[in-house]
Amino acid sequence: MSEEISRLIALQELDSELAGLGRETEGVRQAQADREKAVSEREAQAGRCRAKAVELEQSRETIKAAGEEAAERIKERQVRMMQVQTSREHQALLKEIEDAKRQIKDTEDQLLQVMEDAEAELKKAAELENICKGERKLLAEEAAKAAEAVRQIEARRAEVLARRDQLALELPEAQRRRYEKLLAKRKGLAVVRVSAGVCQGCFMTVPPQLFNQVRKGGEICSCPACQRILFYIADENEPPVQPVRPRPDDDHDLYEEAEDEESEDDLLNDE
């Protein structure tokens, strides 16, 4: 395998590690943000419970006032009963008194229910606030650990980035530009292995003649489908590949280039 191909492989390994470190950092930060969000939502829920208790207490005053009004109505109707002359008027006043008594009973039941509901909301709020207090303490401890984890990841990233930049400078400018473009266009994967005659970037079969060239490792070869740079390392589990003498039209008979991929000529022209 040529020195230039070895450098490209090493460069791809460093770029892949950098991408992984970036995802790791984001994962640590996202996990901390998720924990913070969960605690904040629980605190907001506790606040809603207390607000509900206040609302219930306000409705209790309204219900109480309705009961007092019914009691006054009973007194007023009882006074009027002493003054009525006919049985019909007497019966009408009795009915109004009974209706007012039922209203008083209903308001008493409502007041009891409202009181129980308000106490339940306050109890729930207190429980949530107690939980949040513990979670806030734990969150502060986790935040310190997360910050240290990110610091270590960033330190490793700076180290890898320095090695990566130095290695990139050792490549010919044209080859480095081509690699960088492939890295951007192919989702961070510019250099891939060929295994059992298949490109491990796009999983298309590589034409036999090209596969033989890749196996020799003397020159840089690209996948006709995805244009990624190819390399070959023997795998003891890989079945042996018999050399194939290509016909002049092998590239067209055995392989159809993907329509939606940029051709190698396009990449080279952009350079």
RODO-2510 file (C-alpha; in nm, 4 decimals, decimal comma):
residues 271
     n   res          X          Y          Z
     1     m     0,0000     0,0000     0,0000
     2     s     0,1387     0,3398    -0,1010
     3     e     0,2325     0,5989     0,1609
     4     e    -0,0278     0,8430     0,0254
     5     i    -0,3099     0,5894     0,0652
     6     s    -0,1907     0,5106     0,4174
     7     r    -0,2035     0,8811     0,5022
     8     l    -0,5540     0,9103     0,3612
     9     i    -0,6680     0,6132     0,5688
    10     a    -0,5127     0,7653     0,8809
    11     l    -0,6703     1,1014     0,8016
    12     q    -1,0133     0,9398     0,7663
    13     e    -0,9684     0,7630     1,0997
    14     l    -0,8879     1,0938     1,2699
    15     d    -1,1838     1,2694     1,1076
    16     s    -1,4134     0,9866     1,2132
    17     e    -1,2822     1,0147     1,5687
    18     l    -1,3396     1,3908     1,5627
    19     a    -1,6980     1,3371     1,4483
    20     g    -1,7498     1,0827     1,7259
    21     l    -1,6083     1,3194     1,9860
    22     g    -1,8408     1,5907     1,8610
    23     r    -2,1398     1,3599     1,8983
    24     e    -2,0197     1,2586     2,2438
    25     t    -1,9964     1,6209     2,3559
    26     e    -2,3418     1,6945     2,2184
    27     g    -2,4767     1,3839     2,3905
    28     v    -2,3435     1,4925     2,7313
    29     r    -2,4844     1,8419     2,6896
    30     q    -2,8197     1,7163     2,5614
    31     a    -2,8548     1,4719     2,8510
    32     q    -2,7925     1,7532     3,0980
    33     a    -3,0407     1,9768     2,9157
    34     d    -3,3013     1,6987     2,9258
    35     r    -3,2549     1,6570     3,3010
    36     e    -3,2850     2,0314     3,3517
    37     k    -3,6017     2,0373     3,1440
    38     a    -3,7547     1,7509     3,3439
    39     v    -3,6912     1,9293     3,6755
    40     s    -3,8245     2,2594     3,5390
    41     e    -4,1408     2,0890     3,4157
    42     r    -4,1947     1,9315     3,7583
    43     e    -4,1445     2,2691     3,9251
    44     a    -4,3968     2,4216     3,6856
    45     q    -4,6405     2,1440     3,7732
    46     a    -4,6006     2,2258     4,1430
    47     g    -4,6734     2,5888     4,0628
    48     r    -4,9895     2,4904     3,8780
    49     c    -5,1040     2,2869     4,1781
    50     r    -5,0642     2,5856     4,4085
    51     a    -5,2451     2,8098     4,1600
    52     k    -5,5277     2,5550     4,1460
    53     a    -5,5517     2,5573     4,5254
    54     v    -5,5841     2,9373     4,5237
    55     e    -5,8534     2,9131     4,2567
    56     l    -6,0431     2,6574     4,4628
    57     e    -6,0195     2,8793     4,7704
    58     q    -6,1657     3,1679     4,5723
    59     s    -6,4537     2,9516     4,4507
    60     r    -6,5120     2,8469     4,8119
    61     e    -6,5942     3,2074     4,8987
    62     t    -6,8428     3,2252     4,6132
    63     i    -7,0123     2,9012     4,7229
    64     k    -7,0189     3,0183     5,0848
    65     a    -7,1854     3,3451     4,9798
    66     a    -7,4544     3,1497     4,7903
    67     g    -7,5271     2,9460     5,1058
    68     e    -7,5532     3,2587     5,3176
    69     e    -7,7925     3,4117     5,0658
    70     a    -8,0104     3,0989     5,0838
    71     a    -8,0156     3,1189     5,4642
    72     e    -8,1300     3,4814     5,4483
    73     r    -8,4007     3,3834     5,2040
    74     i    -8,5309     3,1232     5,4495
    75     k    -8,5547     3,3810     5,7278
    76     e    -8,7340     3,6232     5,4978
    77     r    -8,9826     3,3569     5,3840
    78     q    -9,0487     3,2481     5,7448
    79     v    -9,1396     3,6074     5,8370
    80     r    -9,3730     3,6321     5,5388
    81     m    -9,5471     3,3078     5,6405
    82     m    -9,6717     3,4829     5,9512
    83     q    -9,8444     3,7372     5,7318
    84     v   -10,0056     3,5275     5,4557
    85     q   -10,3784     3,4806     5,4496
    86     t   -10,4320     3,1908     5,2087
    87     s   -10,3229     2,8292     5,2062
    88     r   -10,1910     2,8690     4,8518
    89     e    -9,9519     3,1452     4,9555
    90     h    -9,8484     2,9391     5,2568
    91     q    -9,7634     2,6364     5,0420
    92     a    -9,5653     2,8520     4,7985
    93     l    -9,3528     2,9937     5,0779
    94     l    -9,2951     2,6461     5,2220
    95     k    -9,1690     2,5291     4,8832
    96     e    -8,9281     2,8229     4,8601
    97     i    -8,8006     2,7476     5,2091
    98     e    -8,7442     2,3802     5,1210
    99     d    -8,5626     2,4807     4,8004
   100     a    -8,3392     2,7151     4,9997
   101     k    -8,2619     2,4409     5,2517
   102     r    -8,1608     2,2051     4,9682
   103     q    -7,9379     2,4782     4,8295
   104     i    -7,7729     2,5185     5,1706
   105     k    -7,7132     2,1412     5,1852
   106     d    -7,5649     2,1492     4,8356
   107     t    -7,3355     2,4380     4,9216
   108     e    -7,2156     2,2555     5,2330
   109     d    -7,1281     1,9516     5,0198
   110     q    -6,9574     2,1735     4,7655
   111     l    -6,7582     2,3526     5,0334
   112     l    -6,6398     2,0216     5,1754
   113     q    -6,5379     1,8971     4,8297
   114     v    -6,3595     2,2205     4,7455
   115     m    -6,1715     2,2093     5,0755
   116     e    -6,0632     1,8492     5,0102
   117     d    -5,9573     1,9324     4,6529
   118     a    -5,7587     2,2364     4,7674
   119     e    -5,5798     2,0319     5,0336
   120     a    -5,5001     1,7640     4,7753
   121     e    -5,3519     2,0228     4,5386
   122     l    -5,1409     2,1747     4,8155
   123     k    -5,0216     1,8301     4,9228
   124     k    -4,9282     1,7413     4,5650
   125     a    -4,7459     2,0744     4,5257
   126     a    -4,5475     2,0133     4,8448
   127     e    -4,4505     1,6628     4,7313
   128     l    -4,3364     1,7891     4,3918
   129     e    -4,1405     2,0740     4,5470
   130     n    -3,9683     1,8321     4,7820
   131     i    -3,8755     1,6081     4,4898
   132     c    -3,7501     1,9076     4,2913
   133     k    -3,5338     2,0196     4,5809
   134     g    -3,3519     1,6851     4,5775
   135     e    -3,3334     1,6818     4,1999
   136     r    -3,1878     2,0332     4,1932
   137     k    -2,9113     1,9233     4,4260
   138     l    -2,8424     1,6156     4,2144
   139     l    -2,8579     1,8252     3,8983
   140     a    -2,5896     2,0577     4,0299
   141     e    -2,3639     1,7586     4,1003
   142     e    -2,4326     1,6138     3,7552
   143     a    -2,3665     1,9514     3,5936
   144     a    -2,0180     1,9544     3,7447
   145     k    -1,9537     1,6004     3,6205
   146     a    -2,0891     1,6875     3,2749
   147     a    -1,8669     1,9937     3,2554
   148     e    -1,5628     1,7835     3,3435
   149     a    -1,6617     1,5186     3,0870
   150     v    -1,6961     1,7859     2,8180
   151     r    -1,3603     1,9345     2,9187
   152     q    -1,1908     1,5967     2,8767
   153     i    -1,3613     1,5343     2,5438
   154     e    -1,2630     1,8785     2,4170
   155     a    -0,9037     1,8231     2,5295
   156     r    -0,8950     1,4958     2,3372
   157     r    -1,0568     1,6669     2,0398
   158     a    -0,7926     1,9404     2,0367
   159     e    -0,5210     1,6746     2,0407
   160     v    -0,6778     1,4775     1,7564
   161     l    -0,7425     1,7951     1,5572
   162     a    -0,3771     1,8976     1,5828
   163     r    -0,2655     1,5563     1,4555
   164     r    -0,5283     1,5692     1,1834
   165     d    -0,4213     1,9122     1,0584
   166     q    -0,0557     1,8082     1,0539
   167     l    -0,1343     1,4918     0,8606
   168     a    -0,3488     1,6831     0,6110
   169     l    -0,0551     1,9132     0,5344
   170     e     0,1522     1,6112     0,4362
   171     l    -0,0837     1,5335     0,1472
   172     p    -0,0474     1,6942    -0,1972
   173     e    -0,2744     1,9988    -0,2174
   174     a    -0,4927     1,8589    -0,4970
   175     q    -0,5432     1,5316    -0,3129
   176     r    -0,6183     1,7120     0,0124
   177     r    -0,8784     1,9308    -0,1573
   178     r    -1,0378     1,6271    -0,3141
   179     y    -1,0474     1,4480     0,0203
   180     e    -1,2010     1,7490     0,1953
   181     k    -1,4715     1,7781    -0,0686
   182     l    -1,5557     1,4092    -0,0472
   183     l    -1,5662     1,4325     0,3319
   184     a    -1,8227     1,7112     0,3099
   185     k    -2,0336     1,5528     0,0356
   186     r    -2,0301     1,1978     0,1691
   187     k    -2,1370     1,2643     0,5289
   188     g    -1,7898     1,2468     0,6806
   189     l    -1,6791     0,9304     0,4997
   190     a    -1,4307     0,9928     0,2177
   191     v    -1,2023     0,6873     0,2421
   192     v    -1,3550     0,3406     0,2653
   193     r    -1,2496    -0,0194     0,2517
   194     v    -1,3370    -0,2622    -0,0243
   195     s    -1,4486    -0,5949     0,1209
   196     a    -1,5312    -0,8975    -0,0960
   197     g    -1,5377    -0,6663    -0,3964
   198     v    -1,7960    -0,4314    -0,2412
   199     c    -1,7441    -0,0638    -0,1570
   200     q    -1,8217    -0,0203     0,2133
   201     g    -1,9338     0,3365     0,1533
   202     c    -2,2207     0,2824    -0,0914
   203     f    -2,2246    -0,1024    -0,0876
   204     m    -2,2056    -0,1257    -0,4637
   205     t    -1,9953    -0,3943    -0,6310
   206     v    -1,6651    -0,2629    -0,7639
   207     p    -1,5751    -0,3683    -1,1208
   208     p    -1,3198    -0,6547    -1,1199
   209     q    -1,0421    -0,4606    -1,2936
   210     l    -1,0765    -0,1732    -1,0469
   211     f    -1,0873    -0,4149    -0,7544
   212     n    -0,7583    -0,5658    -0,8677
   213     q    -0,6042    -0,2173    -0,8820
   214     v    -0,7289    -0,1383    -0,5319
   215     r    -0,5853    -0,4634    -0,3964
   216     k    -0,2432    -0,3749    -0,5343
   217     g    -0,2512    -0,0489    -0,3396
   218     g    -0,0120     0,1311    -0,5667
   219     e    -0,2402     0,4105    -0,6787
   220     i    -0,5425     0,5975    -0,5506
   221     c    -0,8666     0,4518    -0,6847
   222     s    -1,2219     0,5770    -0,6460
   223     c    -1,5562     0,4006    -0,6341
   224     p    -1,7398     0,4645    -0,9636
   225     a    -2,0693     0,5063    -0,7759
   226     c    -1,9905     0,7305    -0,4780
   227     q    -1,6394     0,8523    -0,5755
   228     r    -1,5046     0,7664    -0,2309
   229     i    -1,1374     0,6755    -0,2170
   230     l    -1,0954     0,2985    -0,1905
   231     f    -0,8415     0,0835    -0,0077
   232     y    -0,8047    -0,2871     0,0544
   233     i    -0,6894    -0,4730     0,3645
   234     a    -0,7073    -0,8503     0,3619
   235     d    -0,9523    -1,0057     0,6056
   236     e    -0,9002    -1,3625     0,7190
   237     n    -1,2769    -1,4152     0,7175
   238     e    -1,3130    -1,2814     0,3647
   239     p    -1,3444    -1,5473     0,0928
   240     p    -1,0518    -1,5557    -0,1518
   241     v    -1,1033    -1,3543    -0,4661
   242     q    -0,9950    -1,5056    -0,7949
   243     p    -0,8277    -1,2588    -1,0315
   244     v    -1,0525    -1,1759    -1,3262
   245     r    -0,9208    -1,0763    -1,6647
   246     p    -1,1504    -0,7915    -1,7658
   247     r    -1,2987    -0,7549    -2,1107
   248     p    -1,2923    -0,4096    -2,2716
   249     d    -1,6563    -0,3548    -2,1821
   250     d    -1,6460    -0,5025    -1,8286
   251     d    -1,6972    -0,1686    -1,6592
   252     h    -2,0265    -0,1247    -1,8413
   253     d    -2,1480    -0,4838    -1,8265
   254     l    -2,0866    -0,5393    -1,4563
   255     y    -2,1598    -0,1982    -1,3159
   256     e    -2,4142     0,0769    -1,3641
   257     e    -2,3160     0,4109    -1,2089
   258     a    -2,5654     0,5584    -0,9634
   259     e    -2,7620     0,8390    -1,1313
   260     d    -2,7861     1,0663    -0,8306
   261     e    -2,4151     1,0658    -0,7399
   262     e    -2,1560     1,3151    -0,8593
   263     s    -1,9055     1,1615    -1,0998
   264     e    -1,5310     1,1521    -1,0351
   265     d    -1,4790     1,3873    -1,3293
   266     d    -1,7083     1,6392    -1,1589
   267     l    -1,5002     1,6225    -0,8438
   268     l    -1,1774     1,6651    -1,0356
   269     n    -1,3155     1,9526    -1,2427
   270     d    -1,4086     2,1380    -0,9223
   271     e    -1,0458     2,1244    -0,8157
***
